[in-house]
Amino acid sequence: MEGSLCHSAIEELLACCTHLTHVSLNGCVNMHDLNWGYSGGQLFELSSFDGSSAICSLEIIQEQIEQPDRLLQNLNCVGCSNIEKVVIPPRARCFHLLSLNLSLSANLKEVDVAASNLSFLNLSNCYSLEILKLECPKLTSLFLQFS
């Protein structure tokens, strides 16, 4: 019998192990959308600030302040066929992320990444890619080749 990590275990690993520097999930069929804009099912956005949500909103802000920076430098998800969306906003605190490889992720439709130190992004052979939003001022290598 072959063992595998389920999607929730992968999410937990990436969310909680903030000292990881290199992660390779190449070919992992259980890797689904990578969306670090959510925490505990709640989006880190304060769209309304009324009296009833003020305490909840302040708790979310405090939680963001207390979260440590992720030390992740390299993330490889080559050939992860079930990824459709990758969202890494500034609040994900991926300040050390240098390299992101999502090549051969055939069902990847949306990539929205804000990583101030990202220098390498590989989206080659991501045939379904429709939306690409990047806030990566140090990006020096972007691969979008299709064969």
C-alpha positions as a printed Julia matrix, in Angstrom:
147×3 Matrix{Float64}:
   0.0    0.0     0.0
   1.3    3.4    -0.96
   0.93   6.28    1.49
   0.04   9.84    0.59
  -0.67  13.11    2.31
  -4.24  14.33    2.07
  -5.0   17.91    1.01
  -5.72  19.11    4.56
  -2.42  17.66    5.82
  -0.54  19.52    3.07
  -2.35  22.77    3.91
  -1.57  22.31    7.61
   2.07  21.58    6.88
   2.48  24.71    4.75
   0.52  26.89    7.18
   2.1   25.75   10.44
   5.68  24.87    9.55
   6.87  28.43    9.01
  10.56  27.44    9.36
  10.55  25.27    6.23
  12.85  26.74    3.59
  12.49  24.23    0.71
   9.31  22.33   -0.16
   8.87  20.04   -3.14
   5.42  18.6    -3.8
   6.12  17.62   -7.41
   3.43  15.42   -8.93
   1.29  15.49   -5.79
  -2.31  14.81   -6.84
  -3.53  15.83   -3.38
  -2.14  19.34   -3.78
  -5.14  21.54   -4.52
  -5.47  25.3    -4.58
  -2.71  27.07   -2.71
  -4.53  30.01   -1.17
  -2.69  31.77    1.62
  -5.24  34.59    1.64
  -7.36  32.57    4.07
  -6.81  31.49    7.65
  -9.21  29.19    9.39
 -11.68  29.72    6.55
 -11.68  33.48    7.04
 -10.3   35.9     4.5
  -7.82  38.37    5.97
  -9.7   41.38    4.64
 -11.69  43.91    6.53
 -14.4   44.82    4.05
 -16.69  46.34    6.66
 -15.92  47.82   10.02
 -19.12  48.29   11.99
 -19.72  48.0    15.72
 -20.65  44.31   15.66
 -17.6   43.23   13.7
 -15.08  45.58   15.33
 -13.93  43.1    17.96
 -13.66  40.27   15.44
 -11.77  42.55   13.05
  -9.34  43.6    15.78
  -8.74  39.95   16.63
  -7.9   39.22   12.98
  -5.47  42.16   12.88
  -3.82  40.98   16.11
  -3.53  37.44   14.71
  -1.8   38.83   11.6
   0.67  40.82   13.71
   1.54  37.77   15.82
   2.14  35.48   12.84
   5.83  34.89   12.15
   7.35  35.41    8.73
   7.52  32.25    6.67
  11.11  31.25    5.94
  10.09  29.46    2.74
  12.56  30.17   -0.07
  11.72  27.54   -2.7
   8.34  25.97   -3.44
   8.07  23.37   -6.2
   4.67  22.07   -7.28
   5.63  20.71  -10.72
   2.94  18.59  -12.35
   0.38  18.99   -9.57
  -2.65  18.37  -11.77
  -5.31  19.46   -9.25
  -4.02  22.97   -8.6
  -6.35  25.53  -10.18
  -5.5   28.63   -8.17
  -2.4   29.97   -6.4
  -2.84  33.03   -4.19
   0.06  34.32   -2.11
  -0.8   37.83   -0.84
   1.53  40.06    1.23
  -0.3   39.0     4.41
   0.99  35.45    3.85
   4.35  36.83    4.98
   6.43  35.01    2.34
   9.16  37.64    2.39
  11.91  35.05    1.77
  10.29  33.3    -1.19
  12.81  33.32   -4.05
  11.59  30.55   -6.37
   8.14  29.22   -7.28
   7.85  26.41   -9.82
   4.33  25.48  -10.93
   5.22  24.11  -14.37
   3.2   21.26  -15.87
   0.22  22.07  -13.64
  -2.23  21.53  -16.47
  -5.36  22.79  -14.67
  -3.82  25.94  -13.16
  -6.11  28.86  -14.08
  -5.13  31.7   -11.77
  -1.86  32.88  -10.22
  -1.93  35.91   -7.91
   1.4   36.35   -6.13
   2.81  39.24   -4.13
   6.28  38.28   -2.95
   8.82  41.05   -2.64
  11.9   38.82   -3.14
  10.58  36.34   -5.71
  13.09  36.18   -8.55
  12.13  32.93  -10.36
   8.64  31.89  -11.49
   8.05  28.93  -13.79
   4.59  28.58  -15.33
   5.68  26.59  -18.39
   3.1   24.23  -19.83
   0.31  25.53  -17.61
  -2.14  25.32  -20.5
  -5.24  26.51  -18.6
  -3.66  29.72  -17.23
  -6.09  32.63  -17.69
  -5.23  35.1   -14.92
  -1.72  36.18  -13.93
  -1.3   38.9   -11.29
   2.19  39.55   -9.99
   3.57  42.0    -7.44
   7.14  40.76   -7.53
   9.54  43.69   -8.01
  12.65  41.45   -7.98
  11.35  38.94  -10.54
  14.17  38.28  -13.03
  13.08  34.95  -14.57
   9.54  34.23  -15.75
   8.95  31.09  -17.81
   5.7   30.83  -19.79
   6.81  28.38  -22.48
   4.37  25.98  -24.04
   5.48  22.97  -26.03
